[in-house]
Amino acid sequence: MIPAPVLAPDAAPDAANPLLAPWSAPHGLPPFADLRPEHFEPALRAAMAAHRGELAAIGANPAPPDFENTVAAFDRSGRLLARIESVYSALAASASSAELQAVQRALAAPLAAHESAVCMDPALFARLDALHAARERLGLRSDQRRLLERLHLDFVRAGARLAPPAQQRYAALMQELAELTTRFAQNLLHDESAFRLVLETEADRAGLGANELAATRQAAAALGLEGHAVTLSRSAVNAFLAASERRDLREQVWRAWVARGEHEGEHDNRPLVRRILELRAEQAALHGHASYADYALADTMAGKRARVQDLFDRVWPAALAAAGREQAMLAQVLGRHDLEPWDWLQGAETVRRREYALDEAELRPYFELDRVAAAAFESATRLFGLRFEPRPGWRVYHPDVRAYEVFDAEGAVRGVFLQDNFARAGKRSGAWMSALRWHSANGGRRLPIVLNNNNFAAAAPGAPVLLSLDDARTLFHEFGHALHGLLSEAQYDRLSGTQVLRDFVELPSQLFEHWIAEPELLRRHARHWQTGAPMPEALIERVAAASRFNEGCETLRYLASAVVDMALHALPAAGLPADVSAFEGALLESMGLPRAVGQNHRAVHFQHLFSGSGYAAGYYVYLWADVLAADAWAAFAAAGDPFDAALAQRLARWIYASGNAVAPEAAYIAFRGRAAEPGALLRERGLVGEAG
């Protein structure tokens, strides 16, 4: 049982509020079934008051500051707030409602104000600052010193060293940013929930295979409609664009997809994007940086824009040349040279069928969801000794969610894993990992509780959920993040799990994607959902042969969004364009992006950038991490065994378990024996020699 929280004197407990009562579910899982939207505001306000009381006690401690009474004590503080905020954020993303969205809007500014007040607490920062200045003489372990340095940097980057007037302004703009990013995310959820394309006739459904028909039938049923419907989940959109023979309907779906967040009226994200950029530029200026990009990159592996631009400059020409050849192939097989973005996926599928004898409809029966999940679990078992035991009786927040108790090789409980796989109303688009609790040993061992969200199309009751190969990669990607949380050995909350530098955090996930395409794993788990027969060897070979096709397009689509992100955040407030969408289009046109390729995310619906700040001036990190992941995978290829025991042991220790207790460059070198070699990525994507 998780005990009742300790509240500040001015925050009396509310026994009727399950968020403030003891949590008796297995391993301290939240009491999901008892939670209501009205519970969150009073609980979060009580938790903020409790946190302020804890911090006041640290700051007022008459004893001289030391690691235990200041650094470790701060790391332990705020756990009541953290546990409530984690479930609040999870439900807001995965099971939202009008009532919960109203709570989000009401609490966005107060929560941001609380965070600013914590990092600008003069007594607390004075103690941290004194310890940081004396860190060479304190005799700290390496992880203790790392914690002190990271916390000190957190405070400085949050305004602790600003003059009082600047601190007041900084706190105000952070509150406004919190309100704006909340509105941005809610506007996007509105647009995604509002669209549906009803496929009324056989002609409307031309080209859709059995799996697409089942998915569109289930989507319609979920909306209370008869027949078939396409919604704006990425999985549904991509499946329809790849299969449909109705070019007019593909255009309609594509235009709805790219126009999310760009509609006149109360849900228009365009003014929000510009205001967010203005405030971020001001935030950077208060810290003495010329742009928000400079401020954001100062605490990354890249460090500065020049290093990111060097990576862009190396990959963009190679991808552009490959995409040009791919476009020519598509034009030839489709018999048209006026390709549009809504033609590309259908054309790519046509090329795969004609040139590689590979058909998505032929592949899907071998990627049944439960078997793909089993393949991910087996990979984790063989690499890291983990075992995942389903716990169907545990109470979770939605029937879609599956709960697992996770054990290590010795049989000890390692943590809890929750997997929420399906798109539905009230759930934001995309795929992500989050933690309801991080691993820690500060004040007693706390097991991690990790949550994966995907947005696959659900099947009708009793029918199999058949994934595309891209969907299967997504599941493996997010599971890689989950392993980063579950395998953490960091002793302190702040250093645990995925709380690493942003351009390192995608390494464990992008590396783990490689195992889904391993022939050995496919032979064991890629079995036909009806017959149980393994995927034929010839089909496995065709999958491998086609793996590099369309990499030019996919790389450009990603890079286009990353380039726009960096360009927008590199501008000072005075240089921001009046029309962000026009700026975005002109920039990509000047770089030669083919119109038919498009981009992964436009600014108006770019959740990575504008529903929070985590990836702002940081979308490049997927490419940066892909350099590391390709180089890391090359080590397994050189060993001749994707489950090489010695490599897996080093991978677990240095990449998945160390968290932020070790600097990322040092962690990678400890695993690989050297720094990453960028050419591995170009070779893996088949782009070597494309840059001219």
C-alpha positions in Angstrom: 0.0 0.0 0.0 1.1 3.5 -0.8 0.7 5.4 2.5 -1.4 8.5 3.0 0.4 11.6 1.8 2.0 14.1 4.3 0.3 17.4 3.7 1.4 20.9 4.6 -0.2 22.4 7.8 -2.5 24.5 5.6 -3.6 21.7 3.4 -5.9 19.3 5.4 -6.5 15.9 3.8 -9.7 15.2 2.1 -10.7 11.7 2.9 -13.3 11.7 0.1 -10.7 12.5 -2.5 -9.0 9.2 -3.7 -6.0 11.1 -5.0 -5.2 12.2 -1.4 -6.1 8.9 0.2 -3.7 5.9 0.5 -3.3 4.0 -2.8 -3.8 0.3 -2.1 -3.7 -1.1 -5.7 -0.8 -3.4 -6.6 2.6 -1.6 -6.6 0.9 1.7 -5.9 -1.1 1.9 -9.1 -3.5 4.9 -9.1 -7.1 4.2 -8.1 -8.2 4.7 -11.6 -11.8 3.4 -11.2 -12.4 5.9 -8.4 -11.1 9.0 -10.1 -13.3 11.8 -11.3 -12.4 15.1 -13.0 -13.5 17.1 -10.0 -10.9 15.3 -7.8 -7.9 16.8 -9.6 -8.0 20.5 -8.9 -8.3 20.2 -5.1 -5.8 17.4 -5.0 -3.2 19.2 -7.1 -3.7 22.4 -5.1 -3.2 20.4 -1.8 -0.1 18.7 -3.3 1.4 22.0 -4.4 0.9 23.3 -0.8 2.5 20.2 0.6 5.5 20.6 -1.8 5.9 24.2 -0.7 6.0 23.0 2.9 8.7 20.5 2.1 10.8 23.1 0.3 10.4 25.6 3.1 11.7 23.1 5.5 14.8 22.4 3.3 15.5 26.1 2.8 15.1 26.9 6.6 17.2 24.1 7.8 19.7 25.7 10.3 22.3 23.0 9.5 24.9 23.9 6.8 23.9 22.6 3.4 25.1 19.1 2.5 24.2 16.5 -0.1 21.7 14.7 2.1 19.9 17.6 3.7 19.6 19.7 0.5 20.2 17.8 -2.8 18.8 14.3 -1.8 16.0 16.0 0.2 15.0 18.1 -2.8 15.0 15.0 -5.0 12.6 13.3 -2.6 10.3 16.3 -2.3 7.1 16.8 -4.2 6.3 13.1 -4.6 2.7 13.7 -3.8 2.5 16.3 -6.5 4.4 14.1 -8.9 2.1 11.1 -8.4 -1.1 13.1 -8.9 0.3 15.1 -11.8 1.4 11.9 -13.6 -2.0 10.3 -13.5 -3.6 13.7 -14.4 -1.4 14.1 -17.4 -1.9 10.5 -18.5 -5.7 10.8 -18.4 -5.7 14.2 -20.1 -3.8 12.6 -23.0 -5.4 9.1 -23.1 -8.9 9.5 -21.7 -9.9 13.1 -21.9 -13.3 14.7 -21.5 -14.8 18.2 -21.6 -14.7 18.2 -17.8 -11.0 17.2 -17.6 -10.1 19.7 -20.3 -11.7 22.4 -18.2 -9.5 21.4 -15.2 -6.5 21.6 -17.5 -7.3 25.1 -18.6 -7.9 26.2 -15.0 -4.7 24.6 -13.6 -2.2 25.3 -16.4 -1.1 28.7 -15.0 -1.1 27.7 -11.3 1.0 24.6 -12.0 3.5 26.7 -14.1 3.6 29.3 -11.3 4.3 26.6 -8.8 7.2 25.3 -10.9 8.6 28.8 -11.3 8.3 29.4 -7.5 10.2 26.2 -6.8 13.2 27.1 -9.0 13.2 30.8 -7.9 13.1 30.0 -4.2 16.1 32.1 -2.9 16.8 30.1 0.2 16.7 26.8 -1.6 18.8 28.0 -4.5 21.4 29.5 -2.1 22.0 26.1 -0.6 22.2 24.4 -4.0 24.5 27.1 -5.3 26.9 26.8 -2.3 27.1 23.1 -2.8 27.6 23.4 -6.5 30.5 25.9 -6.0 32.1 23.4 -3.6 31.3 20.3 -5.6 35.0 19.4 -6.2 35.6 19.2 -2.4 32.5 17.3 -1.3 33.7 13.7 -2.0 30.5 12.9 -3.8 29.9 9.7 -5.8 29.7 10.3 -9.6 25.9 10.0 -9.6 25.6 12.3 -6.6 27.7 14.9 -8.3 25.7 14.5 -11.5 22.5 15.0 -9.6 23.8 18.2 -7.9 25.0 19.5 -11.3 21.7 18.7 -13.1 19.5 20.2 -10.3 21.7 23.4 -10.3 21.4 23.7 -14.0 17.6 23.1 -13.8 17.3 26.0 -11.4 19.5 28.3 -13.5 17.7 27.5 -16.7 14.4 28.2 -14.9 15.5 31.7 -13.8 17.1 31.3 -10.4 19.9 33.7 -11.3 17.7 36.4 -12.8 17.2 39.7 -11.1 13.8 40.0 -9.2 12.0 42.0 -11.9 13.2 39.6 -14.6 12.1 36.6 -12.4 8.6 38.1 -12.2 8.4 38.5 -15.9 9.9 35.0 -16.5 7.2 33.5 -14.2 4.5 35.3 -16.0 5.5 34.2 -19.4 5.9 30.6 -18.3 2.3 30.7 -17.0 1.1 32.1 -20.3 3.0 29.5 -22.2 1.4 26.8 -20.1 -2.0 28.1 -20.9 -1.2 28.4 -24.6 0.2 25.0 -25.0 -2.8 23.5 -23.2 -5.1 25.3 -25.6 -3.0 24.1 -28.6 -3.3 20.5 -27.6 -7.0 20.8 -26.9 -7.7 22.5 -30.3 -5.9 19.7 -32.0 -7.9 17.0 -30.2 -11.0 18.9 -31.2 -10.1 18.9 -34.9 -9.1 15.2 -34.8 -12.3 14.2 -33.1 -14.6 16.3 -35.3 -13.6 14.7 -38.7 -15.0 11.5 -40.1 -15.2 10.5 -43.8 -18.2 8.1 -44.2 -17.6 5.6 -47.0 -21.2 5.2 -48.2 -20.8 3.1 -51.3 -18.8 0.3 -52.7 -17.1 2.8 -55.0 -16.1 4.8 -52.0 -14.3 1.7 -50.6 -12.6 0.8 -53.9 -9.1 -0.6 -53.2 -9.6 -1.3 -49.5 -8.6 -4.8 -48.5 -10.2 -6.9 -45.8 -8.2 -5.3 -43.0 -8.9 -1.8 -44.1 -12.6 -2.6 -44.4 -12.7 -4.2 -40.9 -10.9 -1.1 -39.5 -13.2 1.4 -41.1 -16.3 -0.7 -40.1 -15.0 -0.6 -36.5 -14.3 3.1 -36.7 -17.9 3.7 -37.8 -19.3 1.6 -35.0 -17.2 3.5 -32.4 -18.8 6.7 -33.7 -22.3 5.2 -33.5 -22.6 5.0 -37.3 -23.5 2.3 -39.8 -21.1 1.2 -42.5 -17.5 2.4 -42.8 -15.7 5.6 -41.7 -12.2 7.0 -41.8 -11.0 9.0 -38.8 -7.9 11.2 -38.2 -5.8 8.7 -36.3 -2.4 8.4 -38.1 -2.8 4.6 -38.5 -6.2 5.0 -40.2 -5.1 7.9 -42.4 -2.0 6.1 -43.6 -3.9 2.9 -44.3 -6.5 4.7 -46.3 -4.0 6.8 -48.3 -2.0 3.6 -49.1 -5.0 1.5 -50.2 -7.8 3.6 -51.6 -8.3 3.9 -55.3 -10.5 6.9 -54.9 -8.1 9.8 -55.5 -10.7 12.4 -54.6 -11.3 10.8 -51.3 -7.6 10.4 -50.6 -7.3 14.1 -51.2 -10.1 14.8 -48.8 -8.5 12.8 -46.0 -5.1 14.2 -46.7 -6.3 17.8 -46.6 -8.2 17.2 -43.3 -5.0 15.6 -41.9 -2.7 18.5 -42.8 -5.2 21.2 -41.9 -5.6 20.1 -38.3 -5.2 23.2 -36.1 -5.7 25.6 -39.1 -9.3 26.6 -39.0 -10.8 30.0 -38.4 -12.5 30.4 -35.1 -11.9 29.4 -31.5 -9.9 26.3 -32.3 -7.4 28.0 -34.6 -3.8 27.2 -33.6 -2.2 29.8 -35.9 -2.3 32.7 -33.4 -1.3 30.4 -30.6 1.8 29.2 -32.5 3.0 32.8 -33.1 2.4 33.8 -29.5 4.2 30.7 -28.2 7.2 31.6 -30.4 7.2 35.2 -29.2 7.2 34.1 -25.6 9.9 31.5 -26.1 12.1 34.1 -27.8 11.6 36.4 -24.8 12.4 33.6 -22.5 15.7 33.0 -24.3 16.5 36.7 -24.3 16.1 36.8 -20.5 18.7 34.1 -20.3 21.0 36.1 -22.6 20.6 34.0 -25.7 20.0 35.3 -29.2 17.2 32.8 -29.9 15.2 30.1 -28.2 17.1 27.5 -30.3 20.3 28.7 -28.8 18.8 28.4 -25.3 17.3 25.0 -25.9 20.4 23.5 -27.5 22.7 24.7 -24.7 21.6 21.6 -22.7 21.9 18.9 -25.3 24.5 16.7 -26.8 24.6 18.8 -30.0 25.2 22.0 -27.9 24.8 24.5 -30.7 22.9 25.1 -34.0 26.0 24.6 -36.1 26.3 20.9 -35.2 22.6 20.3 -35.9 22.9 22.2 -39.3 25.9 20.1 -40.2 23.8 16.9 -39.7 21.0 18.4 -41.8 23.4 19.4 -44.5 24.9 15.9 -44.7 21.5 14.0 -44.9 19.2 16.4 -46.8 21.0 16.2 -50.2 21.3 12.4 -50.0 17.6 12.0 -49.1 16.6 14.6 -51.8 18.4 12.6 -54.5 16.8 9.3 -53.3 13.4 10.8 -53.1 13.8 12.1 -56.7 14.4 8.6 -57.9 11.5 7.3 -55.9 9.2 9.9 -57.3 10.2 8.9 -60.8 9.3 5.3 -60.0 5.9 6.3 -58.6 5.1 8.5 -61.6 5.9 5.6 -63.9 3.9 3.0 -62.2 0.9 5.4 -61.6 1.1 6.7 -65.2 1.0 10.3 -64.1 3.5 13.0 -63.5 1.3 15.4 -61.6 1.8 13.6 -58.3 0.3 15.1 -55.2 0.9 14.3 -51.5 -2.2 12.2 -51.4 -0.8 10.0 -54.2 2.5 9.1 -52.6 1.6 6.3 -50.2 -0.7 4.6 -52.8 2.1 4.9 -55.3 4.7 3.5 -52.9 2.4 0.5 -52.2 2.1 -0.1 -56.0 5.9 0.0 -56.4 6.3 -2.5 -53.6 3.9 -4.8 -55.2 5.4 -4.5 -58.7 9.1 -4.1 -58.0 9.5 -6.1 -54.7 6.5 -8.5 -54.9 5.5 -7.1 -51.5 1.9 -6.3 -50.7 0.8 -4.7 -47.4 -2.3 -6.9 -47.6 0.0 -10.0 -47.8 2.0 -8.8 -44.8 -0.7 -7.7 -42.3 -2.0 -11.2 -41.5 1.5 -12.0 -40.1 1.5 -9.0 -37.8 -1.3 -9.7 -35.4 -1.1 -7.3 -32.5 -0.7 -9.9 -29.7 2.1 -11.6 -31.6 3.9 -8.4 -32.2 3.7 -7.6 -28.5 5.0 -11.1 -27.7 7.9 -10.5 -30.1 8.8 -7.3 -28.2 8.5 -9.1 -24.9 10.7 -11.9 -26.1 13.3 -9.5 -27.3 13.4 -7.9 -23.9 13.7 -11.3 -22.3 16.6 -12.4 -24.5 18.4 -9.2 -24.3 17.8 -8.1 -20.7 16.3 -11.0 -18.8 12.9 -9.3 -18.3 9.6 -11.3 -18.0 6.2 -9.7 -18.6 3.3 -11.3 -16.8 -0.2 -10.1 -17.7 -2.4 -9.0 -14.9 -6.0 -8.8 -16.3 -7.6 -8.3 -12.9 -5.8 -5.0 -12.2 -8.0 -2.0 -12.4 -6.9 0.4 -15.2 -8.3 3.6 -16.7 -9.8 2.1 -19.9 -10.8 -1.4 -21.1 -8.2 -1.0 -23.9 -5.3 -0.9 -21.4 -3.4 -4.1 -20.6 -1.4 -4.3 -17.4 1.8 -6.4 -16.9 3.9 -7.1 -13.8 7.6 -7.1 -14.9 10.2 -9.4 -13.4 14.0 -9.6 -13.8 16.1 -12.7 -14.6 16.2 -13.6 -10.8 12.5 -13.4 -10.5 12.4 -10.1 -8.6 9.7 -7.6 -9.4 11.1 -4.9 -11.7 8.1 -2.7 -12.3 4.7 -2.3 -13.9 4.0 -1.9 -17.6 0.7 -0.6 -19.0 0.0 -0.7 -22.7 -2.8 1.3 -24.3 -2.8 0.5 -28.0 -6.0 1.8 -29.7 -7.2 5.1 -31.1 -10.5 6.4 -29.7 -12.4 9.5 -28.9 -10.8 11.6 -26.1 -7.3 10.2 -26.9 -4.7 12.4 -28.6 -3.1 11.2 -31.8 0.4 9.8 -32.1 2.3 7.4 -29.9 4.2 8.0 -26.7 5.7 6.7 -23.5 5.1 8.2 -20.0 5.8 7.2 -16.5 3.4 7.2 -13.6 6.4 6.7 -11.3 10.2 6.6 -11.9 12.6 4.1 -10.4 14.4 5.5 -7.4 16.3 4.3 -4.3 16.3 7.7 -2.5 14.4 7.2 0.7 13.6 3.5 -0.1 13.3 1.7 -3.4 10.4 2.7 -5.7 9.5 0.6 -8.6 8.8 2.2 -12.0 5.3 2.3 -13.5 5.6 2.8 -17.2 2.8 3.5 -19.8 2.9 3.1 -23.6 0.3 4.7 -25.8 -0.3 3.8 -29.5 -3.1 4.7 -31.8 -3.8 1.6 -33.8 -7.2 1.0 -35.4 -9.3 -1.3 -33.2 -10.9 -4.4 -34.7 -14.5 -5.5 -34.2 -15.0 -7.6 -31.0 -13.5 -11.1 -31.5 -11.6 -10.1 -34.7 -7.8 -9.9 -34.9 -6.0 -6.6 -34.9 -3.6 -6.8 -37.8 -0.8 -4.2 -37.9 1.2 -2.8 -40.8 4.9 -3.2 -40.6 5.1 0.6 -39.7 2.7 0.0 -36.9 4.7 -2.9 -35.6 7.8 -0.6 -35.7 5.9 2.0 -33.7 5.0 -0.6 -31.0 8.7 -1.6 -30.8 9.8 2.1 -30.7 7.5 3.0 -27.8 8.4 -0.3 -26.0 12.1 0.8 -26.3 11.2 3.9 -24.4 9.3 1.7 -21.8 12.4 -0.4 -21.4 14.5 2.7 -20.8 12.1 3.4 -17.8 11.8 -0.2 -16.6 15.5 -1.0 -16.6 16.6 2.2 -14.9 19.1 1.7 -12.0 19.4 5.4 -11.2 19.3 6.0 -7.5 17.6 9.4 -7.7 14.3 10.5 -9.2 15.7 13.3 -11.3 18.2 11.0 -13.0 15.9 8.1 -13.6 14.6 6.5 -16.8 14.1 8.7 -19.9 15.0 12.0 -18.0 18.1 12.2 -20.1 19.3 14.9 -22.6 16.7 15.2 -25.3 19.0 14.1 -28.2 19.9 10.9 -26.3 16.3 9.9 -25.2 15.4 8.5 -28.6 18.4 6.2 -28.8 16.9 3.3 -26.8 13.6 3.5 -28.7 15.1 3.9 -32.2 17.6 1.1 -31.6 14.9 -1.3 -30.4 13.0 -0.8 -33.6 15.7 -2.9 -35.3 14.6 -6.1 -33.7 11.1 -6.2 -35.3 12.7 -6.9 -38.7 15.1 -9.5 -37.5 14.5 -12.7 -39.5 15.0 -14.9 -36.4 12.3 -13.0 -34.6 10.0 -12.9 -37.6 10.3 -16.7 -38.0 9.1 -17.2 -34.4 6.4 -14.5 -34.1 5.3 -13.5 -37.6 2.6 -16.2 -38.0 -0.5 -16.1 -40.0 -3.4 -15.2 -37.7 -5.7 -17.8 -39.2 -3.4 -20.8 -40.0 -0.5 -20.2 -37.5 1.9 -20.8 -40.4 5.2 -18.8 -40.1 5.9 -16.1 -42.6 7.4 -17.7 -45.6 11.2 -17.3 -46.0 10.6 -15.8 -49.5 8.4 -13.1 -47.9 11.0 -12.4 -45.2 13.6 -11.9 -47.9 11.3 -9.6 -49.8 10.7 -7.5 -46.7 14.4 -7.1 -46.3 14.9 -6.3 -50.0 12.2 -3.6 -49.8 13.4 -2.1 -46.5 15.3 0.7 -48.1 12.6 1.7 -50.7 10.9 5.0 -49.9 13.7 5.9 -47.3 14.4 9.1 -49.3 10.8 10.2 -49.0 10.5 9.2 -45.3 13.8 10.9 -44.4 12.7 14.1 -46.2 9.3 14.2 -44.6 10.9 14.0 -41.2 13.7 16.5 -42.0 11.3 19.0 -43.4 9.6 19.2 -40.0 12.9 19.3 -38.2 14.2 22.1 -40.4 11.1 24.2 -39.9 11.3 23.6 -36.1 14.9 24.9 -35.9 14.3 27.8 -38.3 11.3 29.1 -36.4 13.0 28.8 -33.0 16.2 30.4 -34.3 14.3 33.7 -35.0 14.3 36.5 -32.4 10.9 37.9 -31.5 11.3 40.9 -33.8 12.0 38.6 -36.7 9.0 36.3 -36.4 6.8 36.0 -39.6 3.3 37.3 -39.5 2.1 34.1 -41.2 3.9 31.0 -39.8 2.4 28.7 -42.4 3.5 30.9 -45.3 7.1 31.0 -43.7 7.1 27.2 -43.4 6.0 26.7 -47.1 8.5 29.2 -48.5 11.4 27.7 -46.5 10.7 24.2 -47.7 10.2 25.3 -51.3 13.5 27.1 -51.2 15.2 23.9 -50.1 13.7 22.0 -53.0 11.3 19.8 -51.1 9.1 18.0 -53.7 5.5 19.0 -53.3 4.4 15.4 -53.5 6.6 14.4 -50.5 5.1 16.8 -47.9 6.2 16.8 -44.3 5.4 14.8 -41.1 4.1 17.7 -39.1 3.1 21.3 -40.0 3.5 23.9 -37.3 -0.3 24.3 -36.7 -0.5 20.7 -35.5 3.0 20.0 -34.4 2.4 18.6 -30.9 6.1 17.9 -30.3 6.7 21.7 -30.4 3.6 23.4 -29.3 1.7 21.2 -26.8 4.7 21.5 -24.6 8.3 22.6 -24.8 10.1 19.2 -24.6 10.9 19.0 -28.3 10.9 22.7 -29.2 14.1 23.4 -31.2 14.6 19.7 -30.7 12.8 17.7 -33.3 16.2 17.1 -34.9 16.8 14.6 -32.0 15.3 11.7 -33.9 17.9 12.1 -36.6 20.7 12.6 -34.0 19.6 9.5 -32.1 19.3 7.6 -35.4 23.0 8.2 -35.9 23.7 6.6 -32.6 21.1 3.8 -33.1 22.5 2.8 -36.6 26.0 2.8 -35.2 24.9 0.7 -32.1 23.0 -1.8 -34.4 26.1 -2.1 -36.5 27.9 -3.5 -33.4 25.3 -6.3 -33.2 25.6 -6.9 -37.0 29.4 -7.2 -36.6 28.9 -9.7 -33.8 26.7 -11.8 -36.0 24.0 -12.2 -33.4 21.2 -9.7 -32.7 21.1 -11.1 -29.1 24.8 -11.2 -28.4 25.1 -11.6 -24.7 28.1 -9.4 -24.1 26.7 -6.5 -26.2 23.3 -6.8 -24.6 24.9 -6.6 -21.1 26.8 -3.4 -22.0 23.6 -2.1 -23.7 21.6 -2.6 -20.6 24.1 -1.1 -18.2 25.1 2.0 -20.2 22.2 2.9 -22.4 19.0 1.6 -20.8 19.9 1.5 -17.0 22.1 4.5 -16.4 19.5 7.2 -17.0 21.0 10.6 -16.5 23.5 9.4 -13.9 26.1 9.3 -16.6 26.8 11.9 -19.3 25.4 10.6 -22.6 28.6 10.9 -24.6 30.4 8.9 -21.9 27.6 6.3 -21.7 27.7 5.7 -25.4 31.5 5.3 -25.5 31.3 2.9 -22.6 28.8 0.8 -24.6 30.4 1.0 -28.0 34.1 1.6 -27.1 34.2 4.7 -29.3 32.0 7.6 -30.4 29.3 7.0 -32.9 30.2 7.0 -36.6 27.7 9.0 -38.6 28.1 7.1 -41.9 26.3 4.1 -40.4 23.0 5.9 -40.7 23.4 6.7 -44.4 24.5 3.1 -45.1 21.5 1.7 -43.2 19.0 3.9 -45.1 20.7 3.2 -48.4 21.6 6.9 -48.9 25.4 6.5 -49.2 26.8 8.3 -52.2 23.5 10.2 -52.8 24.9 13.6 -51.9 26.8 14.0 -55.1 
